[in-house]
Amino acid sequence: MASLRVLLVDDHEPIRRGIRELLSSRANWTVCGEAADGIDAIEKNRRLGPDIVLMDISMPRMNGLEATRNILREFPHRKVVIITQNDPTVARTQAAAVGAKAAHSALPCRNMPPMK
């Protein structure tokens, strides 16, 4: 089985490290690269060709929503999952608006509606 290649995008290195460690425990998942802002995410997406991009929203230079919009315009079949500490309901709405496949918030939210 081929390895699932993941690009991690978050401006906080400790968050990227934690996600990287979590994913390293998964068989057939490989972190192929990391980016600290949306502009770097777009460039690394082009260069590395990940299967999936885990994208934070709030970052310097270019936020994750704008980066997601740009990535999906150029690579419409790329899968982008928004990861954030923002309000879960707002994050899902924002993620759906830019074409992300899913959104996950670290904040608890009861009765969060599924993305369509």
GIGI-V586046 format. One record per pair of residues at least 4 apart in sequence whose C-alpha atoms are under 6 Angstrom apart, sorted by sequence separation. I is the first residue (numbers start at 1). GAP is how many residues later the second one is. D is the distance in Angstrom with one decimal. If there is no record, write none. Layout:
i/gap/d
I/GAP/D
I/GAP/D
This chain:
i/gap/d
16/4/5.9
41/4/5.9
44/4/5.6
45/4/5.4
59/4/4.9
64/4/5.9
71/4/5.8
72/4/4.4
87/4/6.0
91/4/5.9
96/4/5.6
35/5/5.5
58/5/5.4
95/5/5.1
35/6/5.2
57/6/5.5
57/7/4.1
56/8/5.5
57/8/5.9
55/9/5.9
92/11/5.4
88/17/5.2
81/19/5.7
80/20/5.0
81/20/5.6
83/20/5.9
85/20/5.2
80/21/5.7
81/21/4.9
82/21/4.4
83/21/4.9
84/21/4.9
85/21/5.1
37/22/5.4
81/22/5.5
83/22/5.8
85/22/6.0
37/23/5.8
39/23/5.9
4/24/5.9
7/24/6.0
38/24/4.6
3/25/4.3
4/25/4.7
5/25/5.0
6/25/4.7
7/25/5.8
9/25/5.7
11/25/4.1
38/25/5.5
3/26/5.3
4/26/6.0
5/26/5.8
6/26/5.6
7/26/5.0
8/26/4.7
9/26/4.7
10/26/5.1
11/26/5.8
38/26/5.5
56/26/5.8
5/27/5.6
7/27/5.6
9/27/5.7
52/27/4.8
53/27/4.7
54/27/5.0
55/27/4.8
56/27/4.9
52/28/5.7
54/28/5.9
55/28/5.6
56/28/5.3
38/29/4.9
69/29/5.3
7/43/5.9
6/44/5.4
5/45/5.0
9/45/6.0
5/46/5.1
6/46/5.0
7/46/4.8
8/46/5.1
9/46/4.8
10/46/5.1
6/47/5.7
11/48/5.7
